[in-house]
Amino acid sequence: MSLEIDLFCERDGFLLEAKHHFPASGISGVFGPSGCGKTTLLRAIAGLIPSRGDLHFKATSWQRDGRQLVPVHQRNLAYLAQQPALFPHLDVAGNLAYAYKRVPKLQRQITPQLASDIMGIGDYQHRGPASLSGGEKQRVAIARALCSNPQLLLMDEPLSALDSEAKSQLLPYLKSIHHELDCPIIYVSHSQTEMAQLADQLVIMHEGGIVRHGPADQLLSQLDSPLALTNNAVSIVHARVLEHDAEFHLSELDSDIGKLVVPLVDLPAGSQLRLCLAAKDISLCLEKPTSSSIQNILPATVSAISEAQQGAVTVQLECHGHHLLAKLTAKSASELDLQAGKSVFAQIKSVSVSS
């Protein structure tokens, strides 16, 4: 079962035309620049703005031929906007209870206690919204959304109003929802880093339409994707913890691209990980260095090279059958005489671990 959309929406001269099948599990990331229609798409799915076309969720038609068959308040979904919008007159426990009490008793599976545990807000229960930081408010808002026991969770750039530290603190909790609850999530963002860390599937929007879609790990590393040519290009690599080196605070991983050494991860051997490799943190050389401070140096083959843009090129590499991207200056690429099929060594300066 999935969410199937074929929607048309025209507002203030902007036209949304979107046809897609979202999977019934995992996180589907919707990515694109500001103004491309991401929020309009989410609001049309939620029924918050009028649209034409069809909308089916699981075995139920929410909308057919533009006629709303299931009203907004009966769609079993939760919509989380950029701002938390907590009830200021209620404490955290009261905010969660408000959502939970509106759920029919036979459908109550996610309790306020469970939602609090997932979002790590057990110590906040008797605090008012005014006493919470921006990140804490957003965690409470997400927990309140979970207390409504949705079958579908729509998240519209929930981290956009937070600073970098608050974002990094909140990301693990978003992953917990994915791991612990059987609730598909459609996650809107214009941040490639968030997409790389969270999304299983990726939808790319441009000027009101869906232009690309597919598994996130594949789409992020395709050289013909608009994501590959930005300064924030990133590749996803899946890995498993092999062992830890307590003396030097390191962990050894077995990954899609070979063995990697990363800063110590607080997970037992055998744990599965998602790694995010920024293209700008990968350099290339033709011979393997005999002495280097870089821990991860892997053999690779050049698959393709982008055209130079502002003095830089993006190189797609194949490593153990897996693609990753490297960002180099056009001068470096020329001096190395890089071309498709050439053998190189990829020096991975840093690895971001996302469990």
C-alpha positions as CSV (number, residue, x, y, z in Angstrom):
1,M,0.0,0.0,0.0
2,S,1.2,3.5,-0.7
3,L,0.2,7.2,-1.1
4,E,-0.7,7.8,-4.7
5,I,-1.1,11.4,-5.9
6,D,-2.0,13.0,-9.2
7,L,-2.6,16.6,-8.2
8,F,-3.0,19.9,-9.8
9,C,-3.2,23.1,-7.8
10,E,-3.0,26.7,-9.0
11,R,-2.6,29.5,-6.5
12,D,-1.6,33.1,-7.2
13,G,-0.1,32.3,-10.6
14,F,1.8,29.2,-9.3
15,L,0.9,25.8,-10.8
16,L,1.6,22.6,-9.0
17,E,1.5,19.4,-11.2
18,A,2.6,16.4,-9.2
19,K,2.1,12.7,-9.9
20,H,3.9,10.2,-7.7
21,H,3.6,7.0,-5.7
22,F,5.1,7.4,-2.2
23,P,6.0,4.2,-0.4
24,A,4.0,3.1,2.7
25,S,7.1,2.9,4.9
26,G,10.3,4.8,5.6
27,I,11.1,8.5,5.0
28,S,10.4,10.0,1.6
29,G,12.4,13.3,1.3
30,V,11.0,16.0,-0.9
31,F,13.8,18.3,-2.0
32,G,14.1,21.5,-4.0
33,P,14.8,25.2,-3.8
34,S,12.5,27.7,-2.1
35,G,9.4,28.4,-4.2
36,C,9.5,25.1,-6.1
37,G,6.2,23.9,-4.6
38,K,7.3,21.6,-1.7
39,T,5.0,23.1,0.9
40,T,2.1,23.5,-1.6
41,L,2.5,19.7,-2.3
42,L,2.3,18.9,1.4
43,R,-0.7,21.1,2.0
44,A,-2.5,19.7,-0.9
45,I,-1.9,16.1,0.4
46,A,-3.2,17.2,3.8
47,G,-6.3,18.8,2.2
48,L,-5.5,22.2,3.6
49,I,-5.7,23.9,0.1
50,P,-8.0,23.0,-2.7
51,S,-6.6,20.9,-5.6
52,R,-7.8,19.0,-8.6
53,G,-7.0,15.4,-9.4
54,D,-6.7,12.2,-7.4
55,L,-5.3,11.3,-4.0
56,H,-5.4,7.7,-2.6
57,F,-3.9,6.5,0.7
58,K,-3.6,2.8,1.3
59,A,-7.1,1.4,0.5
60,T,-8.9,4.7,0.8
61,S,-9.6,7.4,-1.8
62,W,-9.2,10.7,-0.1
63,Q,-9.9,12.6,-3.3
64,R,-11.1,11.7,-6.8
65,D,-11.4,14.0,-9.8
66,G,-10.9,16.9,-7.5
67,R,-13.9,15.9,-5.3
68,Q,-12.9,15.6,-1.7
69,L,-14.2,12.2,-0.4
70,V,-12.5,12.3,3.0
71,P,-12.6,15.6,4.8
72,V,-9.4,17.0,6.3
73,H,-10.3,16.2,9.9
74,Q,-10.9,12.5,9.0
75,R,-7.6,12.0,7.2
76,N,-5.4,10.0,9.6
77,L,-2.3,12.2,9.3
78,A,-0.3,14.7,11.2
79,Y,1.1,17.8,9.6
80,L,4.1,19.5,11.3
81,A,4.9,23.0,10.1
82,Q,8.1,25.0,10.5
83,Q,6.9,26.6,13.7
84,P,6.0,24.4,16.7
85,A,2.7,26.2,17.5
86,L,2.3,24.7,20.9
87,F,-0.6,25.7,23.1
88,P,0.9,28.4,25.4
89,H,-1.6,27.9,28.2
90,L,-0.8,24.2,28.5
91,D,2.4,22.5,29.8
92,V,4.2,19.8,27.8
93,A,2.0,17.1,29.3
94,G,-1.1,19.0,28.5
95,N,-0.1,19.6,24.9
96,L,0.5,15.8,24.4
97,A,-2.7,14.9,26.2
98,Y,-4.7,17.3,24.0
99,A,-3.7,15.3,20.9
100,Y,-4.0,11.9,22.5
101,K,-7.5,12.4,23.9
102,R,-8.8,13.2,20.4
103,V,-7.9,9.7,19.2
104,P,-10.6,7.0,19.4
105,K,-9.7,4.6,22.2
106,L,-9.4,1.6,19.9
107,Q,-6.8,3.4,17.7
108,R,-4.5,4.5,20.6
109,Q,-1.2,2.8,20.1
110,I,1.3,5.7,20.5
111,T,0.8,7.0,24.1
112,P,2.1,10.3,25.5
113,Q,4.7,8.2,27.4
114,L,5.9,6.4,24.2
115,A,6.0,9.7,22.3
116,S,8.0,11.3,25.1
117,D,10.5,8.5,25.2
118,I,11.1,8.6,21.5
119,M,11.6,12.4,21.5
120,G,13.5,12.5,24.8
121,I,11.2,15.0,26.5
122,G,10.4,13.0,29.7
123,D,11.9,15.8,31.9
124,Y,9.9,18.5,30.3
125,Q,6.4,17.4,31.2
126,H,5.5,20.2,33.6
127,R,7.3,23.0,31.8
128,G,5.4,25.6,29.8
129,P,6.3,26.3,26.1
130,A,7.7,29.7,27.1
131,S,10.5,28.0,29.1
132,L,11.6,25.8,26.2
133,S,14.3,26.5,23.6
134,G,13.5,26.3,19.9
135,G,14.8,22.8,19.6
136,E,12.9,21.6,22.7
137,K,9.7,23.2,21.4
138,Q,10.1,21.4,18.1
139,R,10.7,18.0,19.9
140,V,7.5,18.6,21.9
141,A,5.6,19.5,18.7
142,I,6.7,16.3,17.0
143,A,5.8,14.3,20.1
144,R,2.3,15.9,20.1
145,A,2.0,15.0,16.4
146,L,2.8,11.4,17.3
147,C,0.2,11.4,20.0
148,S,-2.4,11.9,17.4
149,N,-1.5,8.3,16.2
150,P,-1.2,9.2,12.5
151,Q,-0.9,6.7,9.7
152,L,1.0,9.3,7.7
153,L,3.3,12.1,9.0
154,L,3.9,15.2,6.9
155,M,6.9,17.3,8.0
156,D,7.5,20.7,6.4
157,E,11.1,21.8,7.1
158,P,10.9,21.1,10.8
159,L,14.6,22.2,11.3
160,S,14.6,25.3,9.2
161,A,14.1,27.7,12.1
162,L,16.8,26.1,14.3
163,D,20.5,26.9,14.6
164,S,23.1,24.3,13.5
165,E,23.6,22.9,17.1
166,A,19.8,22.5,17.7
167,K,19.5,20.8,14.3
168,S,22.2,18.3,15.1
169,Q,20.6,17.5,18.4
170,L,17.1,17.0,16.9
171,L,18.2,14.8,13.9
172,P,18.7,11.6,16.0
173,Y,15.2,11.9,17.3
174,L,13.8,12.1,13.8
175,K,15.7,8.9,13.0
176,S,14.1,7.3,16.1
177,I,10.6,7.8,14.7
178,H,11.7,6.1,11.5
179,H,13.2,3.1,13.4
180,E,10.6,2.7,16.2
181,L,7.3,3.4,14.5
182,D,5.5,2.0,11.5
183,C,4.5,5.4,10.1
184,P,5.5,6.6,6.7
185,I,7.0,10.1,6.7
186,I,7.1,12.7,3.9
187,Y,9.8,15.1,4.8
188,V,10.3,18.4,3.1
189,S,13.6,20.2,3.1
190,H,16.0,22.3,1.0
191,S,19.0,20.9,2.9
192,Q,21.0,18.1,1.2
193,T,22.6,17.2,4.5
194,E,19.1,16.5,6.0
195,M,18.2,14.5,3.0
196,A,21.4,12.4,3.1
197,Q,21.0,11.7,6.8
198,L,17.2,10.9,6.8
199,A,15.7,10.0,3.5
200,D,15.2,6.5,2.2
201,Q,13.5,7.7,-1.0
202,L,14.0,11.1,-2.6
203,V,11.8,13.3,-4.7
204,I,13.3,16.3,-6.4
205,M,11.0,19.2,-7.3
206,H,11.5,22.2,-9.6
207,E,9.0,24.9,-10.6
208,G,5.9,23.1,-9.4
209,G,6.7,19.6,-10.7
210,I,8.6,16.4,-9.8
211,V,11.6,16.1,-12.0
212,R,13.5,13.2,-10.4
213,H,12.8,10.4,-7.9
214,G,14.4,7.3,-6.6
215,P,16.4,5.8,-3.7
216,A,18.2,8.5,-1.9
217,D,21.6,6.8,-1.9
218,Q,21.4,6.4,-5.7
219,L,20.0,9.8,-6.6
220,L,22.5,11.7,-4.5
221,S,25.5,10.2,-6.3
222,Q,24.2,10.4,-9.8
223,L,26.3,13.0,-11.7
224,D,23.3,14.1,-13.9
225,S,21.3,14.9,-10.8
226,P,21.1,18.6,-9.8
227,L,22.1,17.6,-6.3
228,A,25.5,16.4,-7.5
229,L,26.7,19.7,-8.8
230,T,26.1,21.9,-5.7
231,N,28.8,22.8,-3.1
232,N,26.9,20.6,-0.6
233,A,27.0,17.4,-2.7
234,V,27.1,14.3,-0.5
235,S,27.1,10.5,-1.0
236,I,25.4,7.9,1.2
237,V,27.3,4.8,2.2
238,H,25.9,1.9,4.3
239,A,28.2,0.2,6.8
240,R,28.4,-2.2,9.7
241,V,30.4,-1.8,12.9
242,L,33.3,-4.3,13.0
243,E,35.2,-3.4,16.2
244,H,36.3,-0.5,18.4
245,D,39.7,0.8,19.3
246,A,39.2,2.2,22.8
247,E,42.8,3.4,23.1
248,F,42.5,5.8,20.1
249,H,38.7,6.3,20.3
250,L,38.1,4.9,16.9
251,S,35.7,2.4,15.3
252,E,36.4,0.2,12.3
253,L,33.5,-0.3,9.8
254,D,32.8,-2.6,6.9
255,S,31.1,-0.4,4.3
256,D,29.8,-0.5,0.7
257,I,33.2,1.0,-0.4
258,G,35.5,-1.0,1.9
259,K,36.9,-0.8,5.4
260,L,36.7,2.6,7.0
261,V,38.0,4.0,10.3
262,V,35.8,6.7,12.0
263,P,35.7,8.4,15.4
264,L,34.4,6.0,18.1
265,V,30.7,5.3,17.7
266,D,28.6,4.3,20.7
267,L,27.2,1.2,19.1
268,P,28.0,-2.5,19.5
269,A,29.7,-4.6,16.9
270,G,27.3,-5.7,14.1
271,S,25.3,-2.5,14.3
272,Q,24.2,-1.0,10.9
273,L,25.1,2.6,10.1
274,R,24.5,5.2,7.4
275,L,27.5,7.2,6.5
276,C,27.4,10.6,4.8
277,L,30.4,11.6,2.8
278,A,30.6,15.2,1.7
279,A,32.1,15.5,-1.8
280,K,34.3,18.4,-0.8
281,D,35.9,16.2,1.9
282,I,37.2,13.7,-0.7
283,S,40.4,14.3,-2.5
284,L,42.1,12.2,-5.2
285,C,45.6,11.0,-5.9
286,L,47.1,8.7,-8.5
287,E,49.4,6.8,-6.2
288,K,48.6,5.6,-2.6
289,P,50.4,7.8,-0.1
290,T,52.9,5.9,2.1
291,S,52.6,8.4,4.9
292,S,49.4,10.4,5.5
293,S,47.3,11.7,8.4
294,I,44.2,10.7,6.4
295,Q,43.0,7.3,7.8
296,N,40.7,6.3,4.9
297,I,42.4,5.9,1.5
298,L,40.6,3.6,-0.9
299,P,41.2,2.5,-4.5
300,A,38.5,3.8,-6.9
301,T,37.8,4.3,-10.6
302,V,36.7,7.5,-12.2
303,S,33.2,6.9,-13.7
304,A,32.5,10.4,-15.0
305,I,33.4,14.1,-14.6
306,S,31.1,17.1,-14.7
307,E,31.7,20.2,-16.8
308,A,33.7,22.9,-14.9
309,Q,31.6,25.4,-12.9
310,Q,33.2,28.4,-11.3
311,G,36.6,26.6,-11.4
312,A,35.3,23.3,-9.9
313,V,34.3,19.9,-11.1
314,T,32.4,17.0,-9.6
315,V,33.9,13.6,-10.1
316,Q,31.8,10.4,-9.9
317,L,33.8,7.5,-8.5
318,E,33.2,3.8,-8.5
319,C,34.4,2.0,-5.4
320,H,33.5,-1.7,-4.9
321,G,30.5,-1.2,-7.2
322,H,29.2,1.8,-5.3
323,H,29.2,5.4,-6.5
324,L,30.4,8.4,-4.5
325,L,31.2,12.0,-5.4
326,A,34.4,14.0,-5.0
327,K,34.6,17.8,-5.5
328,L,37.9,19.1,-7.0
329,T,39.2,22.3,-8.5
330,A,39.2,22.1,-12.3
331,K,43.0,22.8,-12.2
332,S,43.5,19.7,-10.0
333,A,41.4,17.5,-12.3
334,S,43.5,18.7,-15.3
335,E,46.8,18.1,-13.6
336,L,45.8,14.6,-12.6
337,D,44.5,14.1,-16.2
338,L,41.3,12.6,-14.8
339,Q,39.0,10.8,-17.3
340,A,36.5,8.0,-17.2
341,G,38.1,4.6,-16.5
342,K,41.2,6.0,-14.8
343,S,42.3,4.4,-11.5
344,V,42.8,6.7,-8.5
345,F,42.9,6.6,-4.8
346,A,40.1,8.4,-2.9
347,Q,41.3,10.2,0.3
348,I,38.3,10.6,2.6
349,K,39.1,13.4,5.0
350,S,36.0,13.0,7.2
351,V,33.0,10.8,7.6
352,S,29.7,11.8,9.1
353,V,28.0,8.9,10.9
354,S,24.2,8.7,10.8
355,S,22.8,5.6,12.5
